[in-house]
Amino acid sequence: MNIIELRDEGEPAPTVINILRTYLENNNYDGLCGDECGCPIDDLRACDESFSHCKPGYKRKPTQEEIEEYGECEWIMSTRKEDKDAGV
């Protein structure tokens, strides 16, 4: 079955970003997590790079070690849900 057949007449097809955002929201993720980056759900692809390597992530406060390594930041994105409440 073609996805176009599932849409109402005149309704625009969803974009990949909107499909991804819906998935993240429906599964309680906070955004995407890359090797050395992360973006919140309301600003996906903030880095303007390909997000094909990114994974769903949870926003959390950085640890003191991460602040010393990467510099001051309000949050980081982690793929591990148990990390959500970690940090300083």
C-alpha positions in Angstrom: 0.0 0.0 0.0 1.3 3.4 -0.9 1.5 6.0 1.9 -0.2 8.5 -0.5 -3.3 6.3 -0.5 -3.6 6.8 3.3 -3.8 10.6 3.1 -7.0 12.6 2.9 -7.5 14.4 -0.4 -5.6 17.7 -0.4 -3.6 16.9 2.8 0.1 17.4 2.3 2.5 14.4 2.8 4.4 14.6 6.1 8.1 15.5 6.0 10.8 13.2 7.3 11.4 15.7 10.1 7.8 15.7 11.1 7.6 11.9 11.0 10.7 11.7 13.2 9.4 14.4 15.6 6.1 12.5 16.0 8.0 9.2 16.7 10.2 11.0 19.4 7.2 12.6 21.0 5.1 9.4 21.0 8.0 7.5 22.7 8.9 10.2 25.3 12.3 11.1 23.9 13.7 14.6 24.3 15.5 14.8 21.0 18.4 13.3 19.0 21.8 12.3 20.2 24.9 12.1 17.9 28.6 11.3 18.6 29.4 14.7 20.0 26.2 16.6 19.6 22.5 16.6 20.5 19.5 18.5 19.4 16.2 19.0 21.3 12.9 17.9 19.8 11.9 21.5 19.0 15.1 22.1 17.0 15.9 18.9 15.2 19.0 19.2 12.9 20.2 22.3 14.7 23.7 21.5 13.4 22.5 21.3 9.8 24.3 18.0 9.4 22.9 14.7 8.3 21.0 13.1 11.2 21.3 9.5 9.8 23.8 8.5 12.5 21.7 10.1 15.4 19.7 8.1 17.9 16.8 9.1 20.1 17.9 10.7 23.2 17.1 12.1 26.7 18.0 15.5 27.8 19.9 15.8 31.1 22.2 18.1 33.0 25.9 17.6 32.3 28.2 16.0 34.9 31.1 18.0 36.3 33.5 15.9 34.2 31.5 16.7 31.0 31.6 20.4 31.9 35.3 20.3 32.3 35.7 18.4 29.0 33.2 20.2 26.8 32.7 23.5 28.5 29.7 25.1 30.3 26.3 24.0 28.9 22.7 23.7 30.2 22.1 20.1 29.0 23.5 17.2 27.0 21.6 14.5 25.2 22.1 10.8 26.2 20.8 7.6 24.7 20.4 6.1 28.1 17.1 6.9 29.9 18.6 6.2 33.3 21.0 9.1 32.7 18.0 11.5 32.5 18.3 12.6 36.2 22.1 12.4 36.4 24.4 15.4 36.3 25.1 18.4 38.5 
